[in-house]
């Protein structure tokens, strides 16, 4: 399953756990309706290596399992046996973040309708909801360059992301990164909700209420504190685990 010697029990167990957790994340994203057939990706750095796991090209998210996830290196080469190829566009985007940001072990990229709608708007994400104000000053933007098939775009994408964990790819979609799957997931969950609310509010036809700069800054600070887990709970763990329990009940086949 990886280049690490299988005699290192701790590493092997960590890699197996990583595969199961990422496969669960794919099933959660499928359950939430964030998929677009076989497109977009969730990736996770393989413990003990500089490789990362990505979904098999050609499978729906509900078909992803721990064993069929594909391990690739930073150049896009498949590591170990695999019956599936890798989507080049997914490799370009995700390898850029994994190579450029050592702190982001998990990257989630989606093409949801609400996310792409906000990504197409000149003003981007507006601070008009409790979800959106949490991202005030914390969202980066990357200008559209067409389908992400050009390796040269990687450097520009990482430059656009900077030190942030949330990136709106203009005319394309949403991207979040985290030190863990749980963190990347909760950032995407809240971002997706913020986009859905924005599109719904704009459809109402009335002028939108924008909180003051001071209120937005305080809301973002309080959200940071909340997500950082003042009670000692790792960021996003409670939310992610609640969905894992649901997926376990609906279809635990992702573990295999």
Secondary structure, 3 states (H helix, E strand, C coil): CCCCCCCCHHHHHHHHHHHHHHHHHHHHHHHHCCCECCECEEEEECCCCCCEEECCCCCCHHHCCCCCCEEECCCCCECCCCCCCCCHHHHHHHHHHHHHCCCCCEEEEECCHHHHHHHCCCCCCCCCCHHHHCCCCCEEEECCCCCCCCCCHHHHHHHHHCCCCEEEECCCEEEEEECCHHHHHHHHHHHHHHHHHHHHHHHCCCCCCCCCHHHHHHHHHHHHHHHCCCCCCCCCHHHHHHHHHHHHHHCHHHHC
